[in-house]
Amino acid sequence: MYKHLNQLITTFIGLFCIIQSAHSAVELDRIIAVINDDVVMKSELDDKVRTVKNQLKEQGTTLPPSSILEKQVLDRLILTKLQIQMAEKTGIRVDDESLNRTISNIAAENKLSLAQFREILESDGYSYARFREDIRQEILTSRLRQRQVDNRITVTDREISNFMDNQEHQGEVETEYNLAHILVATPEGMSTAAREDAKKIAEKVLADLKNGGDFSQLAATYSDGQDALDGGKLGWRKAGQVPTLFAESVADMEKGDVSDIIRSSSGYHIITLLDVRSTEQVVVTQTSARHILIVTDELIDDEDARRRLQQLLLRLKGGDDFADLARGHSNDALSAADGGNLGWVSPGDLVPEVEAAMNALAPGQVSQPFKSQFGHHIVQVLERREHDSTEDVKRAKAREAIRRRKLEEAHQNWLREMRDDAYVEYRLEGS
């Protein structure tokens, strides 16, 4: 009897401890920020902080004080929540099929099966369910940015020409800069005293840098920029990709230099030039080619298309002219009118199947029939040449540089407006 009573007491004590432990766990979790109709829980912030700490350690970056790191991560979480709220309001969704395909692609890029990828995640303490949700959120915010910002950005030929003229005038056509950035923000509505405090922080950071302080660590500790937890790194930028605010300072800097404080409506900025490099002339092998395309439909299947092309090959061997046959038989109306002529094409201009068949031919040769996404082809190489594509590449890079600069400025303005229009209440100690 006593033995059974002791077992009952032991069981009761065990259950009581479990209940108390669970009750304590619930009490430990709490709301630390309110964002419109959503909240950030302490456990959610702790998970994100843990992930960021691991990333910073892997990068070799000294960790900032915990309170500062928490505030940085919390601000990033708030912006993510705001974007997700807007995505849901505008009807943007990520179905499971798209999510699974994206995760499978990530695993494949790392040369892993999905099962291996999942095992590695969980061995690193990163639950697969949480990873799926993080990826879903990334896809949501990416689609939202594309709809709200990216699709509204245009670049004109005049802008490209002006951009290239300015680069040439400044003697920076072939120069790229690797930059990092620290921002001490002064948002709208900040008091005069708070603005003065922000200025003092920027001055202290600059003094620390001039005394040999580590830029990445100081960025992670003090910067309010979106790239703070990456050491403030902006990456490689052509002259035209450098934010307008920094362009004048960068032009006078040498590798390793740190700028003076740069004032803007957003706050106090400090930049450093991590590295400089020059680009080289771009020469590509171009091919002049022509083709005949037979498209399959309800009346013509793959076998019919191949048979027709084989008959055309026999006619070519018998002395018929390729251009005449293209005009009479090719379903590519645009090129058929010009005898099947594709013009001078550079690597990457054509779909992979056509390019592969073309590259396997010597000038004058005609391919055997092959299939692409458009139908069945034969292709003939006329001649090849080495072409200086530097100007074309420069214009393409100029277009991309202008677009990136516009995107960056528009994206930052969009996030700032979203944040200003939202109801956000901090409940994190020290906020």
C-alpha positions as CSV (number, residue, x, y, z in Angstrom):
1,M,0.0,0.0,0.0
2,Y,2.7,2.5,1.0
3,K,4.6,1.6,-2.1
4,H,1.6,2.5,-4.3
5,L,1.1,5.7,-2.3
6,N,4.7,6.8,-2.8
7,Q,4.4,6.1,-6.6
8,L,1.2,8.2,-6.6
9,I,2.9,11.1,-4.8
10,T,5.9,10.9,-7.1
11,T,3.7,11.0,-10.2
12,F,1.7,13.9,-8.7
13,I,4.9,15.9,-8.0
14,G,6.1,15.2,-11.6
15,L,2.9,16.4,-13.1
16,F,2.9,19.5,-10.9
17,C,6.5,20.3,-12.0
18,I,5.5,19.9,-15.7
19,I,2.4,22.2,-15.2
20,Q,4.5,24.8,-13.4
21,S,7.2,24.6,-16.1
22,A,4.7,25.1,-18.8
23,H,3.1,27.9,-16.9
24,S,6.5,29.6,-16.5
25,A,7.2,29.1,-20.2
26,V,3.9,30.9,-21.1
27,E,4.7,33.7,-18.7
28,L,8.2,34.1,-20.2
29,D,6.7,34.8,-23.7
30,R,5.2,38.2,-24.1
31,I,4.3,40.8,-26.7
32,I,7.2,43.2,-27.4
33,A,5.7,45.1,-30.3
34,V,2.3,45.9,-31.8
35,I,2.2,46.5,-35.5
36,N,-1.3,47.6,-36.6
37,D,-3.4,44.4,-36.0
38,D,-0.4,42.1,-35.5
39,V,2.2,41.6,-32.8
40,V,5.8,40.4,-32.3
41,M,6.3,37.9,-29.5
42,K,9.5,37.7,-27.4
43,S,10.0,34.1,-28.6
44,E,9.8,35.2,-32.2
45,L,12.4,37.9,-31.6
46,D,14.7,35.5,-29.7
47,D,14.6,33.0,-32.7
48,K,15.5,35.8,-35.1
49,V,18.3,37.2,-32.9
50,R,19.7,33.7,-32.5
51,T,19.8,33.2,-36.3
52,V,21.4,36.6,-36.8
53,K,24.1,36.0,-34.2
54,N,25.0,32.7,-35.9
55,Q,25.3,34.5,-39.2
56,L,27.5,37.3,-37.8
57,K,29.7,34.7,-36.1
58,E,30.1,32.9,-39.4
59,Q,31.1,36.2,-41.1
60,G,33.6,36.9,-38.4
61,T,31.8,40.1,-37.3
62,T,32.1,41.1,-33.6
63,L,28.6,41.0,-32.1
64,P,27.2,44.3,-30.9
65,P,25.6,44.6,-27.4
66,S,22.5,42.4,-27.1
67,S,20.1,45.3,-26.5
68,I,21.3,47.0,-29.7
69,L,21.2,43.8,-31.7
70,E,17.6,43.1,-30.4
71,K,16.5,46.6,-31.5
72,Q,18.0,46.1,-35.0
73,V,16.4,42.7,-35.5
74,L,13.1,44.0,-34.1
75,D,13.0,46.9,-36.5
76,R,13.6,44.4,-39.4
77,L,10.8,42.2,-38.1
78,I,8.4,45.1,-37.9
79,L,9.1,46.0,-41.6
80,T,8.6,42.4,-42.6
81,K,5.3,42.3,-40.7
82,L,4.1,45.5,-42.4
83,Q,5.0,44.1,-45.8
84,I,3.2,40.8,-45.2
85,Q,0.1,42.7,-44.0
86,M,0.1,44.8,-47.2
87,A,0.6,41.7,-49.3
88,E,-2.4,40.0,-47.7
89,K,-4.5,43.1,-48.2
90,T,-3.6,43.3,-51.9
91,G,-4.4,39.6,-52.4
92,I,-0.9,38.3,-52.9
93,R,-0.6,34.7,-52.0
94,V,2.1,31.9,-52.1
95,D,0.6,28.5,-52.8
96,D,2.3,25.3,-51.5
97,E,3.3,24.3,-55.0
98,S,5.3,27.5,-55.5
99,L,6.8,27.2,-52.1
100,N,7.8,23.6,-52.5
101,R,9.3,24.3,-55.9
102,T,11.4,27.2,-54.5
103,I,12.7,25.1,-51.6
104,S,13.5,22.2,-53.9
105,N,15.5,24.7,-56.1
106,I,17.4,25.9,-53.0
107,A,18.3,22.3,-52.1
108,A,19.4,21.6,-55.7
109,E,21.6,24.7,-55.8
110,N,23.4,23.3,-52.7
111,K,23.7,19.9,-54.5
112,L,21.4,18.2,-51.9
113,S,18.2,16.2,-52.0
114,L,15.3,17.7,-50.2
115,A,15.6,15.1,-47.4
116,Q,19.4,15.9,-47.0
117,F,18.7,19.6,-46.9
118,R,16.0,19.2,-44.3
119,E,18.3,17.1,-42.2
120,I,21.1,19.7,-42.3
121,L,18.7,22.4,-41.3
122,E,17.4,20.6,-38.3
123,S,20.8,19.5,-37.2
124,D,21.7,23.2,-37.1
125,G,18.7,23.8,-34.9
126,Y,16.6,25.4,-37.6
127,S,13.2,23.8,-37.8
128,Y,12.0,22.9,-41.3
129,A,8.5,24.3,-40.6
130,R,10.0,27.7,-39.6
131,F,12.3,27.6,-42.7
132,R,9.3,27.1,-44.9
133,E,7.5,30.0,-43.3
134,D,10.5,32.2,-43.7
135,I,10.8,31.4,-47.4
136,R,7.0,31.9,-47.8
137,Q,7.4,35.4,-46.3
138,E,10.4,36.2,-48.5
139,I,8.4,35.2,-51.6
140,L,5.5,37.3,-50.4
141,T,7.5,40.4,-49.8
142,S,9.4,40.0,-53.0
143,R,6.2,39.8,-55.0
144,L,4.8,42.8,-53.1
145,R,7.9,44.9,-53.8
146,Q,7.8,43.9,-57.5
147,R,4.2,45.0,-57.7
148,Q,4.4,48.2,-55.6
149,V,7.9,49.4,-56.6
150,D,9.9,47.4,-59.2
151,N,7.2,47.4,-61.9
152,R,6.9,51.2,-61.7
153,I,10.5,51.9,-62.4
154,T,11.4,52.8,-66.0
155,V,14.7,53.7,-67.6
156,T,14.8,55.7,-70.9
157,D,17.4,55.8,-73.6
158,R,18.0,59.4,-72.9
159,E,18.8,58.6,-69.2
160,I,21.2,55.9,-70.4
161,S,23.0,58.3,-72.7
162,N,23.2,61.1,-70.1
163,F,24.5,58.6,-67.5
164,M,27.2,57.4,-69.9
165,D,28.2,61.0,-70.8
166,N,28.5,61.9,-67.1
167,Q,30.6,58.8,-66.5
168,E,32.9,59.7,-69.4
169,H,33.1,63.3,-68.2
170,Q,34.1,62.2,-64.7
171,G,36.7,59.8,-66.1
172,E,34.9,56.9,-64.2
173,V,33.6,54.8,-67.1
174,E,35.6,51.8,-66.1
175,T,35.5,52.2,-62.3
176,E,33.5,50.2,-59.7
177,Y,33.4,50.8,-56.0
178,N,32.9,48.4,-53.1
179,L,31.2,50.4,-50.4
180,A,29.9,50.1,-46.8
181,H,27.6,52.5,-45.0
182,I,26.5,53.5,-41.5
183,L,23.3,55.5,-41.0
184,V,22.2,57.1,-37.7
185,A,18.6,57.8,-38.5
186,T,16.6,61.0,-37.7
187,P,13.0,60.0,-38.6
188,E,10.2,62.6,-39.0
189,G,8.8,63.8,-35.7
190,M,12.1,63.3,-33.8
191,S,12.6,66.0,-31.2
192,T,15.4,68.5,-31.4
193,A,17.1,66.9,-28.4
194,A,16.9,63.5,-30.0
195,R,18.4,64.8,-33.2
196,E,21.3,66.3,-31.3
197,D,21.8,62.9,-29.6
198,A,21.8,61.2,-33.0
199,K,24.4,63.7,-34.3
200,K,26.6,63.0,-31.2
201,I,26.4,59.2,-31.9
202,A,27.5,59.8,-35.5
203,E,30.4,61.9,-34.3
204,K,31.4,59.2,-31.9
205,V,31.2,56.5,-34.6
206,L,33.4,58.6,-36.9
207,A,35.9,59.2,-34.1
208,D,36.1,55.5,-33.4
209,L,36.6,54.7,-37.1
210,K,39.4,57.2,-37.3
211,N,41.0,55.6,-34.3
212,G,41.0,52.2,-36.0
213,G,37.6,50.9,-35.1
214,D,36.1,48.0,-37.2
215,F,33.6,49.4,-39.6
216,S,31.5,46.2,-39.7
217,Q,31.2,46.0,-35.9
218,L,30.3,49.7,-35.6
219,A,27.7,49.3,-38.4
220,A,26.1,46.3,-36.7
221,T,26.1,48.3,-33.4
222,Y,25.0,51.7,-34.4
223,S,23.6,51.8,-38.0
224,D,19.9,52.0,-38.6
225,G,20.3,51.0,-42.2
226,Q,18.7,47.9,-43.7
227,D,22.2,46.5,-44.3
228,A,23.5,47.1,-40.7
229,L,23.6,43.4,-39.7
230,D,25.6,42.7,-42.9
231,G,28.3,45.1,-41.6
232,G,26.7,48.0,-43.6
233,K,28.0,46.5,-46.9
234,L,26.4,47.9,-50.1
235,G,28.5,45.7,-52.4
236,W,30.1,46.6,-55.7
237,R,28.6,49.6,-57.5
238,K,29.4,51.3,-60.7
239,A,29.6,55.1,-60.3
240,G,26.0,55.5,-61.4
241,Q,24.9,52.9,-58.9
242,V,26.3,54.9,-56.0
243,P,23.5,56.7,-54.2
244,T,23.4,60.3,-55.3
245,L,24.0,61.4,-51.7
246,F,27.4,59.7,-51.6
247,A,28.6,60.2,-55.2
248,E,30.6,63.3,-54.6
249,S,32.4,61.9,-51.5
250,V,33.2,58.6,-53.2
251,A,34.8,60.4,-56.2
252,D,37.5,61.8,-53.9
253,M,38.1,58.7,-51.8
254,E,40.9,56.1,-51.9
255,K,40.6,52.4,-50.9
256,G,40.2,52.2,-47.1
257,D,39.1,55.9,-46.7
258,V,36.2,56.8,-44.4
259,S,34.0,59.8,-45.3
260,D,33.1,62.7,-43.1
261,I,29.5,62.7,-41.8
262,I,27.1,63.2,-44.6
263,R,23.8,64.9,-43.6
264,S,20.5,64.1,-45.3
265,S,16.8,64.1,-44.4
266,S,17.1,60.5,-43.3
267,G,19.9,61.2,-40.8
268,Y,23.7,61.1,-40.5
269,H,25.7,58.9,-42.9
270,I,29.2,57.6,-42.9
271,I,30.6,55.6,-45.8
272,T,33.9,53.7,-46.4
273,L,35.5,52.6,-49.7
274,L,36.4,49.0,-49.2
275,D,37.9,48.5,-52.7
276,V,38.1,49.8,-56.2
277,R,38.4,47.9,-59.5
278,S,38.4,48.6,-63.2
279,T,36.4,46.7,-65.9
280,E,37.9,45.6,-69.2
281,Q,37.0,45.6,-72.8
282,V,34.4,43.1,-73.8
283,V,35.0,41.1,-77.0
284,V,32.6,38.3,-78.0
285,T,32.4,35.8,-80.8
286,Q,29.3,36.6,-82.9
287,T,27.7,34.3,-85.5
288,S,25.8,35.2,-88.6
289,A,23.2,32.5,-89.1
290,R,19.8,31.7,-90.6
291,H,17.2,29.0,-89.9
292,I,14.0,27.4,-91.0
293,L,11.4,26.7,-88.3
294,I,8.5,24.2,-88.5
295,V,5.9,24.7,-85.8
296,T,3.9,21.7,-84.5
297,D,0.1,22.0,-84.2
298,E,-3.1,19.9,-84.5
299,L,-2.2,19.0,-88.1
300,I,1.6,18.7,-87.8
301,D,3.2,16.5,-85.1
302,D,6.9,16.1,-84.2
303,E,7.4,13.3,-86.7
304,D,5.8,15.4,-89.5
305,A,8.0,18.4,-88.7
306,R,11.2,16.4,-88.7
307,R,10.2,14.7,-92.1
308,R,9.5,18.1,-93.7
309,L,12.9,19.4,-92.6
310,Q,14.7,16.3,-93.8
311,Q,13.1,16.9,-97.2
312,L,14.3,20.5,-97.2
313,L,17.8,19.2,-96.4
314,L,17.7,17.0,-99.4
315,R,16.7,19.9,-101.6
316,L,19.6,22.0,-100.1
317,K,22.0,19.2,-101.1
318,G,20.4,19.2,-104.5
319,G,21.3,22.9,-105.0
320,D,18.2,24.8,-103.8
321,D,18.9,28.1,-102.1
322,F,18.4,28.2,-98.3
323,A,16.9,31.7,-98.4
324,D,14.3,30.7,-101.0
325,L,13.3,27.6,-98.9
326,A,13.1,29.7,-95.7
327,R,10.8,32.2,-97.4
328,G,8.6,29.4,-98.7
329,H,8.5,27.0,-95.7
330,S,9.6,28.6,-92.4
331,N,7.0,29.4,-89.8
332,D,9.1,32.2,-88.3
333,A,7.4,34.9,-90.2
334,L,9.9,37.7,-89.2
335,S,13.1,35.9,-90.2
336,A,11.4,34.1,-93.2
337,A,10.8,37.4,-94.9
338,D,14.6,37.9,-94.9
339,G,15.5,34.4,-96.1
340,G,15.6,33.0,-92.5
341,N,18.3,35.5,-91.5
342,L,18.9,35.8,-87.8
343,G,21.5,38.5,-88.2
344,W,24.6,38.7,-86.1
345,V,23.9,37.0,-82.8
346,S,26.0,37.2,-79.6
347,P,26.2,34.4,-76.9
348,G,22.9,34.3,-75.0
349,D,20.8,36.0,-77.7
350,L,19.1,32.7,-78.8
351,V,17.4,29.9,-76.9
352,P,19.9,27.3,-75.7
353,E,18.9,24.6,-78.2
354,V,19.4,26.9,-81.2
355,E,22.7,28.3,-79.8
356,A,24.1,24.8,-79.1
357,A,23.3,23.6,-82.6
358,M,24.7,26.7,-84.2
359,N,27.9,26.6,-82.1
360,A,28.6,23.0,-83.3
361,L,28.7,24.1,-87.0
362,A,31.5,25.6,-89.1
363,P,30.7,28.4,-91.5
364,G,28.7,27.1,-94.4
365,Q,27.4,24.0,-92.6
366,V,23.7,23.2,-92.0
367,S,22.5,21.3,-88.9
368,Q,20.3,18.2,-88.7
369,P,16.8,18.9,-87.5
370,F,16.5,19.6,-83.8
371,K,13.7,20.7,-81.4
372,S,13.4,23.8,-79.2
373,Q,10.5,25.3,-77.3
374,F,9.3,27.0,-80.5
375,G,9.3,23.9,-82.8
376,H,11.7,22.1,-85.0
377,H,14.6,23.8,-86.8
378,I,17.5,23.5,-89.2
379,V,20.1,26.2,-88.9
380,Q,23.0,27.3,-91.2
381,V,26.1,29.2,-90.0
382,L,27.2,31.8,-92.6
383,E,30.2,33.3,-90.9
384,R,31.8,34.3,-87.5
385,R,33.6,37.4,-86.2
386,E,35.1,38.8,-83.1
387,H,33.0,41.8,-82.1
388,D,33.8,44.5,-79.6
389,S,30.6,44.6,-77.5
390,T,32.0,47.0,-75.0
391,E,29.5,49.7,-76.0
392,D,26.5,47.4,-75.9
393,V,27.6,46.0,-72.5
394,K,28.2,49.5,-71.2
395,R,24.7,50.5,-72.2
396,A,23.2,47.4,-70.7
397,K,25.2,48.0,-67.4
398,A,24.2,51.7,-67.5
399,R,20.5,50.7,-67.8
400,E,20.9,48.2,-64.9
401,A,22.8,50.8,-62.8
402,I,20.1,53.5,-63.2
403,R,17.4,51.0,-62.5
404,R,19.1,49.7,-59.4
405,R,19.6,53.3,-58.1
406,K,16.0,54.2,-58.8
407,L,14.9,50.9,-57.2
408,E,17.0,51.4,-54.1
409,E,15.7,55.0,-53.5
410,A,12.1,54.1,-54.3
411,H,12.3,51.0,-52.1
412,Q,13.7,53.0,-49.1
413,N,11.0,55.7,-49.6
414,W,8.3,53.0,-49.8
415,L,9.4,51.3,-46.6
416,R,9.7,54.7,-44.8
417,E,6.2,55.7,-45.9
418,M,4.8,52.3,-44.9
419,R,6.5,52.6,-41.5
420,D,5.3,56.2,-41.0
421,D,1.7,55.3,-41.8
422,A,1.6,52.3,-39.5
423,Y,0.7,52.1,-35.9
424,V,3.7,50.7,-34.1
425,E,4.1,50.3,-30.3
426,Y,7.3,49.1,-28.8
427,R,7.2,47.1,-25.6
428,L,10.8,46.0,-25.6
429,E,12.8,47.3,-22.6
430,G,14.9,50.2,-23.6
431,S,12.9,51.0,-26.8
